[in-house]
């Protein structure tokens, strides 16, 4: 079993468990939180199922990075509301609320690290960030050294090595005579 396959499986499993634990408490995070995260994890399962596909990992990576911002928004909006509702005296759900909050924060803290690992897996599978093409923008993302319309002025100009007619003697040893 290859190491990147094990790493990808571990990423999917760990985030799956953390999303489920963060979503355990009804009324803390909206259904959009677990729906978004589980959809993104399904892209990770696609990456596990297709071990040669760089596209699966690229989609997983991009949406994983977007989910970092989304998780921050979900937690920032819904945690204070749930805190006011469940952190009251004699509340029976305070432990469940604290556990779900902790797991959502742990999931958020792990995401940048796992995004780095996903990027490494993407590169290992042959994915190149600089070859993305956007319609209407030719060579978008390509490096300037990848070629293009302009010559590099740091390189010497190639000379045209065209043979002169005197260099070619189709008649063997006879020197050419000019009238």
Secondary structure as a PSIPRED ss2 file (coil, helix, strand):
# PSIPRED VFORMAT (PSIPRED V4.0)

   1 X C   1.000  0.000  0.000
   2 X C   1.000  0.000  0.000
   3 X H   0.000  1.000  0.000
   4 X H   0.000  1.000  0.000
   5 X H   0.000  1.000  0.000
   6 X H   0.000  1.000  0.000
   7 X H   0.000  1.000  0.000
   8 X H   0.000  1.000  0.000
   9 X H   0.000  1.000  0.000
  10 X H   0.000  1.000  0.000
  11 X H   0.000  1.000  0.000
  12 X H   0.000  1.000  0.000
  13 X H   0.000  1.000  0.000
  14 X H   0.000  1.000  0.000
  15 X H   0.000  1.000  0.000
  16 X H   0.000  1.000  0.000
  17 X H   0.000  1.000  0.000
  18 X H   0.000  1.000  0.000
  19 X H   0.000  1.000  0.000
  20 X H   0.000  1.000  0.000
  21 X H   0.000  1.000  0.000
  22 X H   0.000  1.000  0.000
  23 X C   1.000  0.000  0.000
  24 X C   1.000  0.000  0.000
  25 X C   1.000  0.000  0.000
  26 X C   1.000  0.000  0.000
  27 X C   1.000  0.000  0.000
  28 X C   1.000  0.000  0.000
  29 X C   1.000  0.000  0.000
  30 X C   1.000  0.000  0.000
  31 X H   0.000  1.000  0.000
  32 X H   0.000  1.000  0.000
  33 X H   0.000  1.000  0.000
  34 X H   0.000  1.000  0.000
  35 X H   0.000  1.000  0.000
  36 X H   0.000  1.000  0.000
  37 X H   0.000  1.000  0.000
  38 X H   0.000  1.000  0.000
  39 X H   0.000  1.000  0.000
  40 X H   0.000  1.000  0.000
  41 X H   0.000  1.000  0.000
  42 X H   0.000  1.000  0.000
  43 X H   0.000  1.000  0.000
  44 X H   0.000  1.000  0.000
  45 X H   0.000  1.000  0.000
  46 X H   0.000  1.000  0.000
  47 X H   0.000  1.000  0.000
  48 X H   0.000  1.000  0.000
  49 X H   0.000  1.000  0.000
  50 X C   1.000  0.000  0.000
  51 X C   1.000  0.000  0.000
  52 X C   1.000  0.000  0.000
  53 X C   1.000  0.000  0.000
  54 X H   0.000  1.000  0.000
  55 X H   0.000  1.000  0.000
  56 X H   0.000  1.000  0.000
  57 X H   0.000  1.000  0.000
  58 X H   0.000  1.000  0.000
  59 X H   0.000  1.000  0.000
  60 X H   0.000  1.000  0.000
  61 X H   0.000  1.000  0.000
  62 X H   0.000  1.000  0.000
  63 X H   0.000  1.000  0.000
  64 X H   0.000  1.000  0.000
  65 X H   0.000  1.000  0.000
  66 X H   0.000  1.000  0.000
  67 X H   0.000  1.000  0.000
  68 X H   0.000  1.000  0.000
  69 X H   0.000  1.000  0.000
  70 X H   0.000  1.000  0.000
  71 X H   0.000  1.000  0.000
  72 X H   0.000  1.000  0.000
  73 X H   0.000  1.000  0.000
  74 X H   0.000  1.000  0.000
  75 X H   0.000  1.000  0.000
  76 X H   0.000  1.000  0.000
  77 X H   0.000  1.000  0.000
  78 X H   0.000  1.000  0.000
  79 X H   0.000  1.000  0.000
  80 X H   0.000  1.000  0.000
  81 X H   0.000  1.000  0.000
  82 X H   0.000  1.000  0.000
  83 X H   0.000  1.000  0.000
  84 X H   0.000  1.000  0.000
  85 X H   0.000  1.000  0.000
  86 X H   0.000  1.000  0.000
  87 X C   1.000  0.000  0.000
  88 X C   1.000  0.000  0.000
  89 X C   1.000  0.000  0.000
  90 X C   1.000  0.000  0.000
  91 X C   1.000  0.000  0.000
  92 X C   1.000  0.000  0.000
  93 X C   1.000  0.000  0.000
  94 X H   0.000  1.000  0.000
  95 X H   0.000  1.000  0.000
  96 X H   0.000  1.000  0.000
  97 X H   0.000  1.000  0.000
  98 X H   0.000  1.000  0.000
  99 X H   0.000  1.000  0.000
 100 X H   0.000  1.000  0.000
 101 X H   0.000  1.000  0.000
 102 X H   0.000  1.000  0.000
 103 X H   0.000  1.000  0.000
 104 X H   0.000  1.000  0.000
 105 X H   0.000  1.000  0.000
 106 X H   0.000  1.000  0.000
 107 X H   0.000  1.000  0.000
 108 X H   0.000  1.000  0.000
 109 X H   0.000  1.000  0.000
 110 X H   0.000  1.000  0.000
 111 X H   0.000  1.000  0.000
 112 X H   0.000  1.000  0.000
 113 X H   0.000  1.000  0.000
 114 X H   0.000  1.000  0.000
 115 X H   0.000  1.000  0.000
 116 X H   0.000  1.000  0.000
 117 X H   0.000  1.000  0.000
 118 X H   0.000  1.000  0.000
 119 X H   0.000  1.000  0.000
 120 X H   0.000  1.000  0.000
 121 X H   0.000  1.000  0.000
 122 X H   0.000  1.000  0.000
 123 X H   0.000  1.000  0.000
 124 X H   0.000  1.000  0.000
 125 X C   1.000  0.000  0.000
 126 X C   1.000  0.000  0.000
 127 X C   1.000  0.000  0.000
 128 X C   1.000  0.000  0.000
 129 X H   0.000  1.000  0.000
 130 X H   0.000  1.000  0.000
 131 X H   0.000  1.000  0.000
 132 X C   1.000  0.000  0.000
 133 X C   1.000  0.000  0.000
 134 X E   0.000  0.000  1.000
 135 X C   1.000  0.000  0.000
 136 X C   1.000  0.000  0.000
 137 X E   0.000  0.000  1.000
 138 X C   1.000  0.000  0.000
 139 X C   1.000  0.000  0.000
 140 X C   1.000  0.000  0.000
 141 X C   1.000  0.000  0.000
 142 X C   1.000  0.000  0.000
 143 X C   1.000  0.000  0.000
 144 X H   0.000  1.000  0.000
 145 X H   0.000  1.000  0.000
 146 X H   0.000  1.000  0.000
 147 X C   1.000  0.000  0.000
 148 X C   1.000  0.000  0.000
 149 X C   1.000  0.000  0.000
 150 X C   1.000  0.000  0.000
 151 X C   1.000  0.000  0.000
 152 X C   1.000  0.000  0.000
 153 X C   1.000  0.000  0.000
 154 X C   1.000  0.000  0.000
 155 X C   1.000  0.000  0.000
 156 X C   1.000  0.000  0.000
 157 X C   1.000  0.000  0.000
 158 X C   1.000  0.000  0.000
 159 X C   1.000  0.000  0.000
 160 X C   1.000  0.000  0.000
 161 X C   1.000  0.000  0.000
 162 X C   1.000  0.000  0.000
 163 X C   1.000  0.000  0.000
 164 X C   1.000  0.000  0.000
 165 X H   0.000  1.000  0.000
 166 X H   0.000  1.000  0.000
 167 X H   0.000  1.000  0.000
 168 X C   1.000  0.000  0.000
 169 X C   1.000  0.000  0.000
 170 X C   1.000  0.000  0.000
 171 X C   1.000  0.000  0.000
 172 X C   1.000  0.000  0.000
 173 X C   1.000  0.000  0.000
 174 X C   1.000  0.000  0.000
 175 X C   1.000  0.000  0.000
 176 X C   1.000  0.000  0.000
 177 X C   1.000  0.000  0.000
 178 X C   1.000  0.000  0.000
 179 X C   1.000  0.000  0.000
